[in-house]
Amino acid sequence: MEFRDVLLVLHIAGAGTWLGANVVQAVAPPALARTGAGALAGWYRTTKQFSTRLYIPASLLILVTGVLMVLQSDAYGFASTFVTIGFGMLIVGGILGRLVFEPGGQAAAEAVESEDATAIRAATGRLATFGVIDTLLLLFTITAMVLRLD
């Protein structure tokens, strides 16, 4: 196994972590809602922490391995379209994490605990909407990487 292969495996693992966490965040809340408000509020408090404990490490892994693969390659460079798309996704993901998902997790937890149906719909709807956007952008980015769009 060559160094590039190790980098690629780690790069894919980082992207898989990001995508997998997005899917879990989409399917877990309905199941937790059936177990009670405490479990659901706890879930949203936990997802607030995903930014620093899951998404940032995964993003850094993606960034470092991606940069190293570009530096090692003769076939593509930093001006390649798919590389630019990858950098863009890391930026968009970071912005969404900081401005939407972190405060949204807190807002959803507080809404669930206060049993305010209107606030619950608003907070969870916002999280779901941006979660879909983030996931679709991530899938587009993965597709661009696989196809090496240029």
BATOR-123629 format. One record per atom (N, C-alpha, C): atom name; residue number from 1; y, x, z; residue in three letters. Coordinates in steps of 0.2 Angstrom, whole numbers. Example, Ala and Ser with C-alpha at 12.3 -4.5 7.8 and 13.67 -1.06 7.14 Angstrom:
// residues 2
<site "N", 1, <-28, 66, 39>, "ALA">
<site "CA", 1, <-22, 62, 39>, "ALA">
<site "C", 1, <-16, 66, 39>, "ALA">
<site "N", 2, <-11, 64, 35>, "SER">
<site "CA", 2, <-5, 68, 36>, "SER">
<site "C", 2, <0, 64, 39>, "SER">
***
This chain:
// residues 150
<site "N", 1, <-6, 4, 0>, "MET">
<site "CA", 1, <0, 0, 0>, "MET">
<site "C", 1, <6, 4, 0>, "MET">
<site "N", 2, <11, 3, -5>, "GLU">
<site "CA", 2, <17, 7, -5>, "GLU">
<site "C", 2, <22, 4, -1>, "GLU">
<site "N", 3, <27, 8, 1>, "PHE">
<site "CA", 3, <33, 6, 5>, "PHE">
<site "C", 3, <36, 0, 3>, "PHE">
<site "N", 4, <37, -1, -4>, "ARG">
<site "CA", 4, <40, -7, -7>, "ARG">
<site "C", 4, <36, -13, -5>, "ARG">
<site "N", 5, <29, -12, -5>, "ASP">
<site "CA", 5, <25, -18, -3>, "ASP">
<site "C", 5, <26, -20, 4>, "ASP">
<site "N", 6, <27, -15, 8>, "VAL">
<site "CA", 6, <28, -17, 15>, "VAL">
<site "C", 6, <35, -20, 16>, "VAL">
<site "N", 7, <40, -18, 13>, "LEU">
<site "CA", 7, <46, -21, 13>, "LEU">
<site "C", 7, <46, -28, 10>, "LEU">
<site "N", 8, <42, -29, 5>, "LEU">
<site "CA", 8, <41, -36, 2>, "LEU">
<site "C", 8, <38, -41, 7>, "LEU">
<site "N", 9, <33, -38, 10>, "VAL">
<site "CA", 9, <29, -42, 15>, "VAL">
<site "C", 9, <34, -44, 21>, "VAL">
<site "N", 10, <38, -40, 23>, "LEU">
<site "CA", 10, <42, -41, 29>, "LEU">
<site "C", 10, <48, -46, 26>, "LEU">
<site "N", 11, <50, -45, 20>, "HIS">
<site "CA", 11, <55, -49, 17>, "HIS">
<site "C", 11, <53, -56, 17>, "HIS">
<site "N", 12, <47, -57, 14>, "ILE">
<site "CA", 12, <44, -64, 14>, "ILE">
<site "C", 12, <43, -67, 20>, "ILE">
<site "N", 13, <41, -63, 25>, "ALA">
<site "CA", 13, <39, -65, 32>, "ALA">
<site "C", 13, <46, -68, 35>, "ALA">
<site "N", 14, <51, -64, 34>, "GLY">
<site "CA", 14, <58, -67, 36>, "GLY">
<site "C", 14, <60, -73, 33>, "GLY">
<site "N", 15, <59, -74, 27>, "ALA">
<site "CA", 15, <61, -80, 23>, "ALA">
<site "C", 15, <56, -86, 25>, "ALA">
<site "N", 16, <50, -84, 26>, "GLY">
<site "CA", 16, <45, -89, 29>, "GLY">
<site "C", 16, <46, -92, 36>, "GLY">
<site "N", 17, <49, -87, 40>, "THR">
<site "CA", 17, <51, -89, 46>, "THR">
<site "C", 17, <57, -94, 46>, "THR">
<site "N", 18, <62, -93, 42>, "TRP">
<site "CA", 18, <67, -97, 41>, "TRP">
<site "C", 18, <65, -104, 38>, "TRP">
<site "N", 19, <61, -104, 33>, "LEU">
<site "CA", 19, <59, -110, 30>, "LEU">
<site "C", 19, <55, -114, 35>, "LEU">
<site "N", 20, <50, -111, 38>, "GLY">
<site "CA", 20, <46, -114, 43>, "GLY">
<site "C", 20, <49, -117, 49>, "GLY">
<site "N", 21, <54, -113, 51>, "ALA">
<site "CA", 21, <58, -116, 57>, "ALA">
<site "C", 21, <62, -122, 54>, "ALA">
<site "N", 22, <65, -122, 48>, "ASN">
<site "CA", 22, <68, -128, 46>, "ASN">
<site "C", 22, <63, -134, 45>, "ASN">
<site "N", 23, <57, -133, 43>, "VAL">
<site "CA", 23, <53, -139, 42>, "VAL">
<site "C", 23, <51, -141, 49>, "VAL">
<site "N", 24, <50, -137, 54>, "VAL">
<site "CA", 24, <48, -139, 61>, "VAL">
<site "C", 24, <54, -143, 64>, "VAL">
<site "N", 25, <60, -141, 63>, "GLN">
<site "CA", 25, <66, -145, 65>, "GLN">
<site "C", 25, <66, -151, 62>, "GLN">
<site "N", 26, <64, -152, 56>, "ALA">
<site "CA", 26, <64, -159, 53>, "ALA">
<site "C", 26, <58, -164, 55>, "ALA">
<site "N", 27, <53, -161, 57>, "VAL">
<site "CA", 27, <47, -165, 59>, "VAL">
<site "C", 27, <46, -166, 67>, "VAL">
<site "N", 28, <49, -162, 71>, "ALA">
<site "CA", 28, <48, -162, 78>, "ALA">
<site "C", 28, <52, -168, 81>, "ALA">
<site "N", 29, <58, -169, 80>, "PRO">
<site "CA", 29, <62, -174, 83>, "PRO">
<site "C", 29, <59, -181, 84>, "PRO">
<site "N", 30, <56, -184, 78>, "PRO">
<site "CA", 30, <53, -190, 78>, "PRO">
<site "C", 30, <47, -190, 83>, "PRO">
<site "N", 31, <43, -185, 83>, "ALA">
<site "CA", 31, <37, -185, 88>, "ALA">
<site "C", 31, <40, -185, 95>, "ALA">
<site "N", 32, <45, -180, 96>, "LEU">
<site "CA", 32, <47, -180, 103>, "LEU">
<site "C", 32, <51, -186, 105>, "LEU">
<site "N", 33, <54, -189, 101>, "ALA">
<site "CA", 33, <58, -195, 103>, "ALA">
<site "C", 33, <53, -201, 106>, "ALA">
<site "N", 34, <46, -201, 103>, "ARG">
<site "CA", 34, <41, -205, 106>, "ARG">
<site "C", 34, <39, -203, 113>, "ARG">
<site "N", 35, <40, -197, 115>, "THR">
<site "CA", 35, <38, -195, 121>, "THR">
<site "C", 35, <43, -196, 127>, "THR">
<site "N", 36, <49, -197, 125>, "GLY">
<site "CA", 36, <54, -198, 130>, "GLY">
<site "C", 36, <61, -194, 128>, "GLY">
<site "N", 37, <66, -197, 131>, "ALA">
<site "CA", 37, <73, -194, 130>, "ALA">
<site "C", 37, <73, -187, 133>, "ALA">
<site "N", 38, <70, -186, 138>, "GLY">
<site "CA", 38, <70, -179, 141>, "GLY">
<site "C", 38, <67, -174, 137>, "GLY">
<site "N", 39, <62, -175, 133>, "ALA">
<site "CA", 39, <58, -171, 129>, "ALA">
<site "C", 39, <63, -169, 123>, "ALA">
<site "N", 40, <66, -175, 120>, "LEU">
<site "CA", 40, <70, -174, 114>, "LEU">
<site "C", 40, <76, -170, 116>, "LEU">
<site "N", 41, <79, -172, 121>, "ALA">
<site "CA", 41, <85, -168, 123>, "ALA">
<site "C", 41, <84, -161, 124>, "ALA">
<site "N", 42, <78, -159, 127>, "GLY">
<site "CA", 42, <76, -152, 128>, "GLY">
<site "C", 42, <75, -149, 122>, "GLY">
<site "N", 43, <72, -153, 117>, "TRP">
<site "CA", 43, <71, -150, 110>, "TRP">
<site "C", 43, <78, -148, 107>, "TRP">
<site "N", 44, <83, -152, 107>, "TYR">
<site "CA", 44, <89, -150, 104>, "TYR">
<site "C", 44, <93, -145, 108>, "TYR">
<site "N", 45, <92, -144, 114>, "ARG">
<site "CA", 45, <94, -138, 118>, "ARG">
<site "C", 45, <91, -132, 116>, "ARG">
<site "N", 46, <85, -132, 115>, "THR">
<site "CA", 46, <81, -127, 112>, "THR">
<site "C", 46, <83, -125, 105>, "THR">
<site "N", 47, <84, -129, 101>, "THR">
<site "CA", 47, <86, -128, 94>, "THR">
<site "C", 47, <92, -125, 94>, "THR">
<site "N", 48, <97, -126, 98>, "LYS">
<site "CA", 48, <103, -123, 99>, "LYS">
<site "C", 48, <102, -115, 100>, "LYS">
<site "N", 49, <97, -113, 103>, "GLN">
<site "CA", 49, <96, -106, 104>, "GLN">
<site "C", 49, <92, -103, 98>, "GLN">
<site "N", 50, <90, -107, 93>, "PHE">
<site "CA", 50, <86, -104, 88>, "PHE">
<site "C", 50, <91, -99, 84>, "PHE">
<site "N", 51, <97, -100, 84>, "SER">
<site "CA", 51, <102, -96, 80>, "SER">
<site "C", 51, <101, -89, 82>, "SER">
<site "N", 52, <102, -88, 88>, "THR">
<site "CA", 52, <102, -81, 91>, "THR">
<site "C", 52, <95, -78, 92>, "THR">
<site "N", 53, <90, -82, 93>, "ARG">
<site "CA", 53, <83, -80, 95>, "ARG">
<site "C", 53, <78, -80, 89>, "ARG">
<site "N", 54, <80, -84, 84>, "LEU">
<site "CA", 54, <75, -84, 78>, "LEU">
<site "C", 54, <79, -83, 71>, "LEU">
<site "N", 55, <84, -87, 70>, "TYR">
<site "CA", 55, <87, -86, 63>, "TYR">
<site "C", 55, <91, -79, 62>, "TYR">
<site "N", 56, <94, -77, 67>, "ILE">
<site "CA", 56, <98, -70, 66>, "ILE">
<site "C", 56, <93, -65, 65>, "ILE">
<site "N", 57, <88, -64, 69>, "PRO">
<site "CA", 57, <83, -59, 68>, "PRO">
<site "C", 57, <79, -60, 61>, "PRO">
<site "N", 58, <78, -66, 59>, "ALA">
<site "CA", 58, <74, -67, 53>, "ALA">
<site "C", 58, <79, -65, 47>, "ALA">
<site "N", 59, <86, -67, 48>, "SER">
<site "CA", 59, <91, -65, 43>, "SER">
<site "C", 59, <92, -57, 42>, "SER">
<site "N", 60, <92, -54, 48>, "LEU">
<site "CA", 60, <93, -47, 48>, "LEU">
<site "C", 60, <87, -43, 45>, "LEU">
<site "N", 61, <81, -46, 46>, "LEU">
<site "CA", 61, <75, -43, 43>, "LEU">
<site "C", 61, <75, -44, 35>, "LEU">
<site "N", 62, <77, -50, 33>, "ILE">
<site "CA", 62, <78, -51, 26>, "ILE">
<site "C", 62, <83, -47, 23>, "ILE">
<site "N", 63, <89, -46, 26>, "LEU">
<site "CA", 63, <95, -42, 24>, "LEU">
<site "C", 63, <92, -35, 23>, "LEU">
<site "N", 64, <90, -32, 29>, "VAL">
<site "CA", 64, <88, -25, 29>, "VAL">
<site "C", 64, <82, -23, 23>, "VAL">
<site "N", 65, <77, -27, 23>, "THR">
<site "CA", 65, <72, -26, 18>, "THR">
<site "C", 65, <74, -27, 11>, "THR">
<site "N", 66, <79, -32, 10>, "GLY">
<site "CA", 66, <81, -33, 4>, "GLY">
<site "C", 66, <86, -28, 1>, "GLY">
<site "N", 67, <90, -25, 5>, "VAL">
<site "CA", 67, <94, -19, 4>, "VAL">
<site "C", 67, <90, -13, 2>, "VAL">
<site "N", 68, <85, -12, 6>, "LEU">
<site "CA", 68, <80, -6, 5>, "LEU">
<site "C", 68, <76, -7, -2>, "LEU">
<site "N", 69, <74, -13, -3>, "MET">
<site "CA", 69, <71, -14, -10>, "MET">
<site "C", 69, <75, -13, -16>, "MET">
<site "N", 70, <82, -15, -15>, "VAL">
<site "CA", 70, <86, -14, -20>, "VAL">
<site "C", 70, <88, -7, -21>, "VAL">
<site "N", 71, <89, -3, -16>, "LEU">
<site "CA", 71, <90, 4, -16>, "LEU">
<site "C", 71, <84, 8, -19>, "LEU">
<site "N", 72, <78, 5, -18>, "GLN">
<site "CA", 72, <72, 9, -20>, "GLN">
<site "C", 72, <71, 7, -28>, "GLN">
<site "N", 73, <74, 2, -30>, "SER">
<site "CA", 73, <72, -1, -37>, "SER">
<site "C", 73, <76, 2, -43>, "SER">
<site "N", 74, <72, 3, -48>, "ASP">
<site "CA", 74, <76, 5, -54>, "ASP">
<site "C", 74, <77, -1, -59>, "ASP">
<site "N", 75, <73, -6, -57>, "ALA">
<site "CA", 75, <73, -12, -62>, "ALA">
<site "C", 75, <79, -17, -60>, "ALA">
<site "N", 76, <82, -17, -54>, "TYR">
<site "CA", 76, <87, -22, -52>, "TYR">
<site "C", 76, <92, -18, -47>, "TYR">
<site "N", 77, <98, -21, -47>, "GLY">
<site "CA", 77, <103, -18, -42>, "GLY">
<site "C", 77, <107, -24, -39>, "GLY">
<site "N", 78, <112, -22, -35>, "PHE">
<site "CA", 78, <116, -26, -31>, "PHE">
<site "C", 78, <119, -31, -35>, "PHE">
<site "N", 79, <120, -30, -42>, "ALA">
<site "CA", 79, <124, -34, -46>, "ALA">
<site "C", 79, <119, -40, -49>, "ALA">
<site "N", 80, <113, -39, -48>, "SER">
<site "CA", 80, <108, -44, -51>, "SER">
<site "C", 80, <109, -51, -48>, "SER">
<site "N", 81, <109, -56, -52>, "THR">
<site "CA", 81, <110, -62, -50>, "THR">
<site "C", 81, <106, -65, -44>, "THR">
<site "N", 82, <100, -63, -44>, "PHE">
<site "CA", 82, <95, -66, -38>, "PHE">
<site "C", 82, <97, -62, -32>, "PHE">
<site "N", 83, <99, -56, -32>, "VAL">
<site "CA", 83, <102, -52, -26>, "VAL">
<site "C", 83, <108, -55, -23>, "VAL">
<site "N", 84, <113, -57, -28>, "THR">
<site "CA", 84, <119, -60, -26>, "THR">
<site "C", 84, <117, -67, -23>, "THR">
<site "N", 85, <113, -71, -25>, "ILE">
<site "CA", 85, <111, -77, -23>, "ILE">
<site "C", 85, <108, -76, -16>, "ILE">
<site "N", 86, <104, -71, -15>, "GLY">
<site "CA", 86, <101, -69, -8>, "GLY">
<site "C", 86, <107, -68, -3>, "GLY">
<site "N", 87, <111, -64, -5>, "PHE">
<site "CA", 87, <117, -62, 0>, "PHE">
<site "C", 87, <121, -68, 1>, "PHE">
<site "N", 88, <122, -72, -4>, "GLY">
<site "CA", 88, <126, -79, -3>, "GLY">
<site "C", 88, <122, -83, 2>, "GLY">
<site "N", 89, <115, -84, 2>, "MET">
<site "CA", 89, <112, -88, 6>, "MET">
<site "C", 89, <112, -85, 13>, "MET">
<site "N", 90, <112, -79, 14>, "LEU">
<site "CA", 90, <112, -76, 21>, "LEU">
<site "C", 90, <119, -78, 24>, "LEU">
<site "N", 91, <124, -78, 20>, "ILE">
<site "CA", 91, <131, -80, 22>, "ILE">
<site "C", 91, <131, -87, 24>, "ILE">
<site "N", 92, <129, -91, 19>, "VAL">
<site "CA", 92, <129, -99, 20>, "VAL">
<site "C", 92, <125, -100, 27>, "VAL">
<site "N", 93, <119, -97, 27>, "GLY">
<site "CA", 93, <115, -99, 33>, "GLY">
<site "C", 93, <118, -97, 40>, "GLY">
<site "N", 94, <122, -91, 40>, "GLY">
<site "CA", 94, <125, -89, 46>, "GLY">
<site "C", 94, <131, -94, 47>, "GLY">
<site "N", 95, <135, -96, 42>, "ILE">
<site "CA", 95, <140, -101, 44>, "ILE">
<site "C", 95, <137, -107, 46>, "ILE">
<site "N", 96, <132, -110, 43>, "LEU">
<site "CA", 96, <129, -116, 45>, "LEU">
<site "C", 96, <127, -116, 52>, "LEU">
<site "N", 97, <123, -110, 54>, "GLY">
<site "CA", 97, <121, -109, 60>, "GLY">
<site "C", 97, <126, -110, 66>, "GLY">
<site "N", 98, <131, -106, 65>, "ARG">
<site "CA", 98, <137, -105, 69>, "ARG">
<site "C", 98, <141, -112, 70>, "ARG">
<site "N", 99, <143, -115, 64>, "LEU">
<site "CA", 99, <147, -120, 64>, "LEU">
<site "C", 99, <144, -127, 64>, "LEU">
<site "N", 100, <138, -128, 63>, "VAL">
<site "CA", 100, <134, -134, 62>, "VAL">
<site "C", 100, <129, -135, 67>, "VAL">
<site "N", 101, <124, -130, 67>, "PHE">
<site "CA", 101, <117, -131, 70>, "PHE">
<site "C", 101, <118, -129, 78>, "PHE">
<site "N", 102, <122, -124, 80>, "GLU">
<site "CA", 102, <123, -123, 87>, "GLU">
<site "C", 102, <126, -128, 90>, "GLU">
<site "N", 103, <132, -130, 88>, "PRO">
<site "CA", 103, <136, -136, 92>, "PRO">
<site "C", 103, <132, -142, 91>, "PRO">
<site "N", 104, <129, -143, 85>, "GLY">
<site "CA", 104, <125, -149, 84>, "GLY">
<site "C", 104, <119, -150, 88>, "GLY">
<site "N", 105, <116, -145, 90>, "GLY">
<site "CA", 105, <110, -146, 95>, "GLY">
<site "C", 105, <113, -148, 102>, "GLY">
<site "N", 106, <118, -145, 104>, "GLN">
<site "CA", 106, <122, -147, 110>, "GLN">
<site "C", 106, <124, -154, 110>, "GLN">
<site "N", 107, <127, -156, 105>, "ALA">
<site "CA", 107, <130, -163, 104>, "ALA">
<site "C", 107, <124, -168, 104>, "ALA">
<site "N", 108, <118, -166, 100>, "ALA">
<site "CA", 108, <113, -171, 100>, "ALA">
<site "C", 108, <109, -171, 107>, "ALA">
<site "N", 109, <109, -166, 111>, "ALA">
<site "CA", 109, <106, -166, 117>, "ALA">
<site "C", 109, <110, -170, 122>, "ALA">
<site "N", 110, <116, -169, 122>, "GLU">
<site "CA", 110, <121, -173, 126>, "GLU">
<site "C", 110, <121, -181, 124>, "GLU">
<site "N", 111, <120, -182, 118>, "ALA">
<site "CA", 111, <120, -189, 116>, "ALA">
<site "C", 111, <114, -192, 118>, "ALA">
<site "N", 112, <108, -189, 117>, "VAL">
<site "CA", 112, <102, -192, 120>, "VAL">
<site "C", 112, <102, -193, 127>, "VAL">
<site "N", 113, <104, -188, 131>, "GLU">
<site "CA", 113, <105, -189, 138>, "GLU">
<site "C", 113, <109, -194, 140>, "GLU">
<site "N", 114, <114, -196, 137>, "SER">
<site "CA", 114, <119, -201, 139>, "SER">
<site "C", 114, <117, -208, 136>, "SER">
<site "N", 115, <111, -208, 132>, "GLU">
<site "CA", 115, <109, -214, 129>, "GLU">
<site "C", 115, <114, -218, 125>, "GLU">
<site "N", 116, <118, -214, 122>, "ASP">
<site "CA", 116, <123, -217, 117>, "ASP">
<site "C", 116, <121, -217, 110>, "ASP">
<site "N", 117, <118, -223, 108>, "ALA">
<site "CA", 117, <115, -224, 102>, "ALA">
<site "C", 117, <119, -221, 96>, "ALA">
<site "N", 118, <126, -223, 96>, "THR">
<site "CA", 118, <130, -221, 91>, "THR">
<site "C", 118, <131, -214, 90>, "THR">
<site "N", 119, <132, -210, 96>, "ALA">
<site "CA", 119, <132, -203, 96>, "ALA">
<site "C", 119, <126, -200, 94>, "ALA">
<site "N", 120, <120, -203, 96>, "ILE">
<site "CA", 120, <114, -200, 94>, "ILE">
<site "C", 120, <113, -200, 86>, "ILE">
<site "N", 121, <115, -206, 83>, "ARG">
<site "CA", 121, <114, -206, 76>, "ARG">
<site "C", 121, <119, -201, 73>, "ARG">
<site "N", 122, <125, -201, 75>, "ALA">
<site "CA", 122, <130, -196, 72>, "ALA">
<site "C", 122, <128, -189, 73>, "ALA">
<site "N", 123, <126, -187, 79>, "ALA">
<site "CA", 123, <124, -180, 80>, "ALA">
<site "C", 123, <117, -178, 76>, "ALA">
<site "N", 124, <112, -182, 77>, "THR">
<site "CA", 124, <106, -181, 73>, "THR">
<site "C", 124, <106, -182, 66>, "THR">
<site "N", 125, <110, -186, 63>, "GLY">
<site "CA", 125, <111, -187, 56>, "GLY">
<site "C", 125, <115, -181, 53>, "GLY">
<site "N", 126, <120, -178, 57>, "ARG">
<site "CA", 126, <123, -172, 54>, "ARG">
<site "C", 126, <118, -166, 54>, "ARG">
<site "N", 127, <114, -166, 59>, "LEU">
<site "CA", 127, <109, -160, 59>, "LEU">
<site "C", 127, <104, -161, 54>, "LEU">
<site "N", 128, <102, -167, 53>, "ALA">
<site "CA", 128, <97, -168, 47>, "ALA">
<site "C", 128, <100, -167, 40>, "ALA">
<site "N", 129, <106, -170, 39>, "THR">
<site "CA", 129, <109, -169, 33>, "THR">
<site "C", 129, <110, -161, 31>, "THR">
<site "N", 130, <113, -157, 36>, "PHE">
<site "CA", 130, <114, -150, 35>, "PHE">
<site "C", 130, <108, -147, 35>, "PHE">
<site "N", 131, <102, -149, 38>, "GLY">
<site "CA", 131, <96, -146, 38>, "GLY">
<site "C", 131, <93, -147, 31>, "GLY">
<site "N", 132, <94, -152, 28>, "VAL">
<site "CA", 132, <91, -153, 21>, "VAL">
<site "C", 132, <95, -149, 16>, "VAL">
<site "N", 133, <102, -148, 17>, "ILE">
<site "CA", 133, <106, -144, 13>, "ILE">
<site "C", 133, <103, -137, 13>, "ILE">
<site "N", 134, <103, -135, 20>, "ASP">
<site "CA", 134, <101, -128, 21>, "ASP">
<site "C", 134, <94, -126, 18>, "ASP">
<site "N", 135, <89, -131, 19>, "THR">
<site "CA", 135, <82, -130, 16>, "THR">
<site "C", 135, <82, -130, 8>, "THR">
<site "N", 136, <86, -135, 5>, "LEU">
<site "CA", 136, <86, -135, -2>, "LEU">
<site "C", 136, <89, -128, -5>, "LEU">
<site "N", 137, <95, -126, -2>, "LEU">
<site "CA", 137, <98, -120, -4>, "LEU">
<site "C", 137, <93, -114, -3>, "LEU">
<site "N", 138, <89, -114, 3>, "LEU">
<site "CA", 138, <84, -109, 4>, "LEU">
<site "C", 138, <79, -109, -1>, "LEU">
<site "N", 139, <76, -115, -3>, "LEU">
<site "CA", 139, <71, -115, -8>, "LEU">
<site "C", 139, <74, -113, -15>, "LEU">
<site "N", 140, <80, -115, -16>, "PHE">
<site "CA", 140, <83, -112, -23>, "PHE">
<site "C", 140, <83, -104, -22>, "PHE">
<site "N", 141, <85, -102, -17>, "THR">
<site "CA", 141, <86, -94, -16>, "THR">
<site "C", 141, <79, -91, -17>, "THR">
<site "N", 142, <74, -94, -14>, "ILE">
<site "CA", 142, <67, -91, -14>, "ILE">
<site "C", 142, <65, -92, -22>, "ILE">
<site "N", 143, <66, -97, -25>, "THR">
<site "CA", 143, <65, -98, -32>, "THR">
<site "C", 143, <68, -92, -36>, "THR">
<site "N", 144, <75, -91, -35>, "ALA">
<site "CA", 144, <78, -86, -38>, "ALA">
<site "C", 144, <75, -79, -37>, "ALA">
<site "N", 145, <73, -78, -31>, "MET">
<site "CA", 145, <70, -72, -30>, "MET">
<site "C", 145, <63, -71, -33>, "MET">
<site "N", 146, <59, -76, -33>, "VAL">
<site "CA", 146, <53, -76, -37>, "VAL">
<site "C", 146, <53, -75, -44>, "VAL">
<site "N", 147, <58, -78, -47>, "LEU">
<site "CA", 147, <59, -78, -54>, "LEU">
<site "C", 147, <64, -72, -56>, "LEU">
<site "N", 148, <67, -69, -51>, "ARG">
<site "CA", 148, <71, -63, -52>, "ARG">
<site "C", 148, <77, -65, -57>, "ARG">
<site "N", 149, <80, -71, -56>, "LEU">
<site "CA", 149, <85, -73, -60>, "LEU">
<site "C", 149, <90, -67, -61>, "LEU">
<site "N", 150, <92, -67, -67>, "ASP">
<site "CA", 150, <97, -62, -69>, "ASP">
<site "C", 150, <102, -64, -74>, "ASP">
***
